[in-house]
Amino acid sequence: MKRKKNIKKRILCIVSIMLLAFSVNAPITVSAFQLPDAIKDYVDDYVDLGTDSDLEDIIQNVDISEEFSIIEQIIMDIMKSDWYKDTDIQSRKEKIAELLAATGYIDKETVEMGLDAILNFEFHGQKIGVWLEDYAENPYGQGGEDDYEQRDDIIDGLSGDREAVILYGLGFPEFDDALDYSTIKWNNNGLRTNKNDACTVDNFKTDLNGKDLIVIEEHGCTYGDEPLIVTEDEYDPESGEYQEDLDAERLSILITDEGAQYCLTPSFFEYYYSGGKLANSFVWIGSCYGASNSRLVDAFVNTGANAVVGHSDSVYTAYDYNMLNTVVDKMISGESSSEAFQEARDYWGQNDEQFAIRYMEVDTKEEAPASYPSLTGDIRWE
């Protein structure tokens, strides 16, 4: 009992320090913020792991999966607090970074204020991101049902038999319905199209092989300057699943208000599709930030893809869909990807802000910079 009492005293000391760090320039009460309970419960569970060590030693000597669970719990507790709901993104980033550093679980030097609503840090060499917005919604605009124009620009169907895959995980009903429409239309015109609504890491390892068209419609984020694709696979630190990919930095982790999920890095595609496995393919990256720089696009080019489209920033999903639908229709009709891309951009707008002003009747894209689509390479389906 004496050892537990001493540890309890140290808990209160650590918690007080963490609360002090949290409260600077941001008034908040203990009742509105659940971190102390999370820390107390954690140490209560593992108190018999220590001897005369201090609290920091006890925490640092537990299993890595247990450390991650507490990091996730701390972030989720903060996200549920009244303070979080009433605070701007930058303040959220700064305070969460302070608290995580105070636990001793992460290296303060690796904390990075990422793009838009993203906070990045490293945990035992693994890249972790935190999404500080409502993950179920696109904070930058997805558009209403009328903004996804289910138009048919196909003049003649494909003479040969070609195959496409759509990897979809956004969960937006209007976008989902529009893609279902395109899938049926393309199947009826010589482009055999399969839409996968439950994309796992394993799907991404194999499902791109042998496809003429690869459409990726998943959330996107960044770690540093590296564009990432977010999967629907939930990260379980105790399972050891995909550990080799995590250690090799082919995968990273994104924590949201819904939990932790695996993200695909550019090297993931270079590894699993090496040797030109994606030769003669056209890749459409509908994810936000997919072409924020060339790293993800280059990864697909390095695997043999002939043409790749991506977006420079967070993108309106209605703009992404309308561009995709028009480009593929025109390619089915015999145009090259570059010809179809230019015509689609002339019609729908050079970026998603132009699209929003023209078709969604908004004055400007307020929450993020205009996102520009870009095409690298060219291909024609003969």
N, C-alpha and C positions, 0 to 999 in steps of 0.2 A: 504493500500500500504506500510506503514512503516513496518508492521510486515513482509511482504513478502521480503522487502529489507534486513531486518536483517537476515532473514533465508537464503537469497541468499548469504550473506557474509559468513555465517557459512558453506554453501554448498561448496563455493570456498576453505574454510579452510580445510574441510574434504577431498575434492578431491585432494588438494595439498598434504596432508599427504599421501593419498593412492598412488598418482603418485610417490611420493618420495620413498615410500616403494617398489614400483614396479621397480623403475629405478636403485636401488642400484645393482651394478655389472651386469646390463643388460641394455645397452643403448636402448632407445625406444622413439619415439616422440608421442605427443598427437594425431596427425593426424593418426598414425598407430594403435592407441588403443582407443576403443570407450567407455570405462567405464565412463568417466566424463559425457557424454551425457545420459547414462543410469541412473546415479544417479540424474542428473538435472531433467530429465523427470519424474522420480519417485517422487521427492519432489514437483515438480510443480503440479502433479496430486493430491497429498494428503496434500498440504500446509495448507488448511483450517481445518485440523484435529487438528492442534496445536494452542496454545495460545501464551504464552511467553516462552514456553518450547524451549530447544535447539534442534538442528537437531537430535541428538541421541534419545531424547525422542520421537520426532515425528515418526521416523523410527521404534522404538521399540514398539510403541503403535498401529501400524496398524495391520490388520488381518494377521494371520499366512500364509494364502495362498498367500497374496500379498508379504510378505517377501520372500517366496520361489520363486515366480516369478522373483524377482529381483536377487536372488542368481543364478537362472538358466540363466538369461539374462547376468549377469556379466561373468559367465563361457563361455557362447556361444560367447560373444563379444571377450573374450580373444582367444578362439579357432579360430576365424576368422582373427585375427591380423597377420601381417607379422612376428612379434616377435615369436609367437607360432610356426609357420611353420618351423622356422629356429633354434629352441631351443630343447635341449635334454629333455627326460622325467623327469629326476630328477629336472631340473631347472623349468620346467612347474609346477611340484608338489609344489615346494617351493614358487614360486611367487603367484600362485593361492591361496595357503593356507594363505599367508600374506594378500592378498587383501580381502579375505572373512572374515578373522579375523578383518580387519580394518573397515568393515561395521558395526560391532557389532551384526550381525545376528547370529553368531555361537560362540560357546565356543572354544577358542583357545586350551584348554586342551584336546579336543576330536579329534583334527586333527591328522591323522595317515597316514604315507606314506605306502600305502598298497603294495601288490605284483605287480611286473612288472609295468604296466601303470595305476595303480589304486591309487586314493587319497580318503581317508575316513574322514568323520566328522559327528557330530551329530547336528541335527537341531530340537529344541524343543523336544528332546528325541527320534526323529526318526533317523534311521541310513541312511546316504546318502553316496553314492560312486560316484566318477567321473572317467570316462574312458578317458584317455588322449592319445588315438590313434584313427585312423580312424576306426569307429565302423563297417562300411560296409565291411571291409576287416578283415581277420584273419592275424594280423601282424606277426604271427609265422609260417605261411604257411598252405595253404589248399590243395595244389597239383593241378595238371592239370587233364584233363579228363582221360588220360591214367593211372593215379595213382590210380584211383578207379576201381579196377579189378572186373568186374561183372562176377565172377566165380560161378559155381554151384557144391557144395560139397555134395549134398543130394544123398544118396544111396537109401533109402526107405523113403516114406512119413510117417507122423504120422498115427497111426491106429485110434486114437481117435480124437475128435474135440477140438481144443484149440484156444485161442484167444489172439491177440497181439494188442498193440497200439503204434504208433510212434508219439511222440510229437516233431515236427520239426519247427525251426524258424530261421535257420542260413542264408538262402537266397543265398547259394552258388549253382549255377546251376549244376555243376558237381556232387556235393554231393546229390542234389535233385534228379537228374536223376538216380543215383546209388541206392538210397533208393526206388525209384519207381520200379526199376528192382527187388530188393529184395522183395518188397511188393507183386508183382505179383507172383514171384516164391514161396514164403511162402504160399500164398493163395492157390496155386495149389497143395500144399503138406500137407494140413491138419491144417495149422496154419492161421486161419482167422485174417488178419492183416488190420488195419485201420490206415492210415497216415493222421495226422492232421497238415496242413500247417499254421494254424492261431491260435496259442495257446494263450488263455487268462488265467487270474488267475482263472476264473470260470471253465475252462476246467481242470485245474490242481486240482481243488477241487473234481471233480467227475469222470473224465475219466479213472482213474487208477483202479477203482473198478472192481474186478472179472477178471482181465487179468492175463494170464499165463506169458506173456512177456510184459514188460514196457520199451520202449526205449525213452530216453530223449536226444534229439539233439538240445539243445539251447545254447546260449552263457553262459559262467560261469564267475563268478568273486568271490571276497572274501571281507568280512568285518572283519578286524582283522584276527582271525584264523578260521572264519566261512565260509565255502564254500556256495555260493549262485547260484541259477539258475535264469537267466534273462528271463523274459517273453516278449511277443510282445505287451502287454498292456501298453499304454501310461499313465503316471501319470498326472492327472489334479488336482491341489491342491484345486480348487474351487468346485469340484464335491462332495467331501466327500466320494467318493467310496472307499470301503475296509478300511475305517478308523479304524474299530475295529481290523482288522488284522494288520494295521500299529501300532496301540497303543500297541498291544500285542507282537510286534516284530516278527510276523509271516511273515511280508513283510518288505522289505526295498526299497529304491529308488536308481537307477543308472542314473546319468546324462551323456549323451554322446554328440557327435557333431550332433546327430539327435534328441535330446530331452531327456525327462526323462521317465524311464520305471520302472515297478514294478519288484522286485526280490523276489524269494521264499527262505526263510530260512529253516534250518532243522526242526524247530518247526512247520512250516506250514504243513509238511507231517505228523508229529506225531499227530497233532491236527485233521486234516481232515480224517486221515486213522487210527485213534486209534482203539483199540479193535481187532487188528489182521485182519483188512480189506484187507490187501495185502498178506494174507497167501497163500503159495504155488506159489508165483510169483518169476520171475527172472527179476531183474531190471538192466538195462544198462544205466549208466549215462555217456553220451558222452560229456558232458560239460567240459570245462577247469576247473581244480582245484577241480573236484567233489570228488576226494579222496586225496586231499592235506593233510587232516588228516581224522580221522574216524567219524567226527560229522555228515556229511550228510549220509554217508553209514550207520551209527548206527541208524539214524532216520528211514531209510527204514527197517532195521532189526527189530526195535522196533514196526513197524506196521505189522510185520509178514512175510516179504519177506524172502524167503529161501536162495537166492543168490543175490549178488549185485556186479557189476563191476563199477569201476571209475578210473579216471586218476589223477596222482599226480600233474600235472602241466598244463601249456598251451600246447595243443596237436595238432599235425597235423591232420586235419579232414580226410584226406585220410587214415591214419593209423587207426584211430578210426573206419572208415567204414569197411575197410578190415577185421579188427579183429572181429567186430560185425557180418558181413556177414558169415564169416567162422564158428564162434562159433554157431550161430543159425542153420546153415545148418547141422552141425554135431550133434547138439542136436535133430533136427528133425529126424536124422538118428538113434537115440537111445543112443548116448553118454551122459554122465553126463556133467554138466556145467564145472566141474573141468577138466575132460578129454579133452573136446572141447577147453577150454581156453588154456591149456598147448600146445596142438597141434597148435593152431592158433598163439600163441606167438613164438613157435619154428620156424614157417614158416615165419611170418611177421616181427619178431624181438622182442627182450625183451622190447624195448622202441621205441618211435617214431623217435629218432635220428638214431638208427640202421636201421629202415625202410627207412628213408630218404636217408641214404648213400647207402643202398642196391638197392632201387627201384626208387628213385627220382634223383639219380645221383648228389647228393650234397656232399660236403666235411664234413659238420657238421651242426648241428642246431645252428645257430649263435645268434638268438635273445632271446633265453630263454633256461633254462635247459632241458635236456631230460625228457620226461614225461613217467612214468611207469604205465601201467595198473595193477590193483590189483583185485583179486576176493575174496570176503568174503562169506563164506557159500558154499552150493552145492545143486544142484537139478537135477533130471532126469525126463524127460517126458516119462512116461511108456505108 
